[in-house]
């Protein structure tokens, strides 16, 4: 009790109630900042000890062959350089969006006399929802085509050094394209696996495996955070193959 009284006399004697409150607020902020700095480091050490970043299997082994590079730079990124929907490689009169819809939807109905999808059913891998697609100004956006490795992520992972032809090839490569729930695609944006994963946890291993497959195909790098996030996902699926 004597020590407590001494502490009070030392810090609060001669101070007004408002000043005492201010001192307590400052102390609380200092404690909060300290915890904010220490907790991420503690989590990182715990993750290393518990093996959170250890995974085995084909997809994990393929991940280990990718370059890890944290010197990313989004400067001069221009989505239009990838020419999405500017090609018709199978010469069916439709761009790659139509081809992906035809591949990923079931019960597909085409517009008369074309290969354009008029309607169909999507079992969305990102959310697990069933989405009934009908072409229209107010409905088409409910199903969007996602670049599994986002174009901006590809740019900072090495695509900024590619030729124009290779960028267009990547932007329209069906191996990297997937029909998905529109809002989920908007939520993902250009995020890597370090910052976004499908809410449908059953698809996360396949999602990460697909990203690794695409990055391996195009010799793209991953960041340290991205690498660890992928390892954490693949830990639960040691038999996961590349897709």
N, C-alpha and C positions, 0 to 999 in steps of 0.2 A: 504493500500500500504506500509505503514511503516513496518508493521509486516512482509510482504513478503520480503522486502529488508533486514530486520534483519535476517530472516531465511537463505537467500542466503549468507549473509556475514558470518553467523555462520558456515555453512556447506561447502561452496564452495570457500570462500576467500583463496587464496594461493594454490588452487588445480588446477591441469592441466586438460584439457578437457577429456583426457582419464580416469583420476581418477574420474571425475564427472560421467562419463558414468558407471564406475564400481560401484560407490555408488548407482546410480539409479537401476542398475541391482540387487544389493544385496537387496535393499528395495523392489523391485518387487517380488523377490524370497520369502522374509519374508511374504509379503502380500499373495502370492499364497499358502504358507504352512499353514498360518492361516486359509484361506478359505477352504483348503482341510481338515483341522481338524474340522471346524465348520459346513460345509455343510451336511455331513452325520448325525451329531447329530440333525441338524435342520430338515432334511428330516424325521428322525425317530420320532421326536416330532410331526411334521405335520401329519405323517401317523397315529400315535396314536390318535390324535385329530379328524381327519376326518374319523376314523373307517376303515382304509384300511385293518387292520388285523382282522376285525370282520366279521364273516360269520355264517350262520345258515344252518340247513338242515342235513340230514342223514350222508353225507360224512364228513361234518365239525364236527359233534358230534363224529364220529368215530375217527377223527384226535385227538380230545381232550383226547381220552383214551390212546394214545400212549405216551411212556416215552420220555421226552425231555432230551437229553444228549449231551453236547458239548465236552465231554472228548473222542474224537474219536482218534483212533490210527491205522494207516494203516500198522504198522510194521508186518512183516512176511506174508503179503498177498500173496497168490499164487493161481492164477486163476484155475490152473489144479486141485486143491483140490475139486472143484465143479463138476468135471467130466462131463462137458457139452458135449452132444451128445454121451455119453457112455452107454446109457440105451435104452431099447426097451420094455417099459412097456406093450404095447398092442400086442406085439409079432407078428407084421406085417412085420418084416424083415427090418424095417427102423428106423433111429434114430429120435430124437425129432424135428430136423430141418425139415425133410420131413413131419412130422405130422402137424407142424405149417403151413407150406406152403399149405398143403392140406386143412387146416381149414380156412386160411385167404384169399386165392386167390379164384377167381371165374373162370369159364370156364377152369377148371383144366384138363390137359391131362397128363396121367401117362406114364412112360416108359413101353414099352410092357412087360407084365408078372411080373410087380413089383408095389409097392405103392410109388415109387419115382416120384416126380413131374417133368415132362418134360417141361411144359409151363403152363401159366395161367396169369390172370390179377389181379393186386393189386391196390385197391383204398387206397393209402397210407394215414394213419391217421396223420402222423407227418407233411407232407407237403401239403396234399390235392391233390397231383398229381396222375394221372393214370399211372401205370408202367406195361409194358408188359414183363413178365418174360419168358425167354427162358434159359434152362440149357445149360451151356457151360463155358469153361475156362475164356472167356472174358466177359461173360454176367451174370453169376450166382450172382456175388457180387452186382449187381444193386439192388437186394432185399436181405436184411440181417435179421437175427432174433435178436431182441433186448430183453435183460433182462430189463423189465420196471423198476424194482428196480435193478440197476446195481450190479454185483457181488461184486465189491470193496466197493460199498456203503453198501451192506448187511454186508460185513465183518466188517466195522467200526461201524455198527449199532447193532452188537451182534453176527453175524455169526462166528466170530473168536473163540467163545466158544463152537461151535457145534461139534457134533460127525461127523465122516467122512460120515456116512450114511445120516445124515440130510443135510449136505452140498451138496451131490450128488442129493438128493431129490429136494432141492431148485434149483440147477443148471439146472434141467431138468423138472421143474414144468411148465406145459403149461399155468397155470394161470398167470404166470409172464413172458410169452414169447409172442412176437408179431412180425409179419412180417412187415418190414418197409423199407422205402427208404434207400439204403446203405449209401450214403453220410451224410444223417441226423443222422444215427446211429453212424457213425464215429465222427461227430461233437459233439454229446452228450457225448460219451465216458463213464466215470464213474460218471458223474455229477448228483447231486441231483436236485430237483425242485428249489432249491435256486439259481442254476447257469445255468440251461438249461430248456427250455420249448419248445414244438413243435411250429414251425412257423405257423402252422395251428391253429389259435386261437380258432376255433370252437371245437377243440378236447382237449383243455387244461383242462377243467373241468373233462372230462372222464379220461384223463391221470393222473391227480392228484388223482382222486378217485381210480384208479387202484393201484397206489403206496400205498395209505393208506390201501387199502384192503389187499395187499400182506404183508405190514409191520405188520398189525394187525394179520394176519394169522400166521406169524412166530415170533411174539413178538419182532419186531425190533424197534429201537428207531428213533427219528428224532432230528436234531439239532434245535436250536432256529431259525436260518436263514431259515432252511427248513420249519419249522412249519409256520413261518410268510409268506413265499412265497406261501405255499399251501393255507393259509387263504385268502391271497390277490386274488388268482385265484377263490376260492370257493365263494367269496363274490358275484360274478356275476351269480351264479347258485345255489340258495338256495334249489332247489328240487333235487340236484344231489345225486344219490344213490351210494353205493359202487358197484364196478364192479367185 
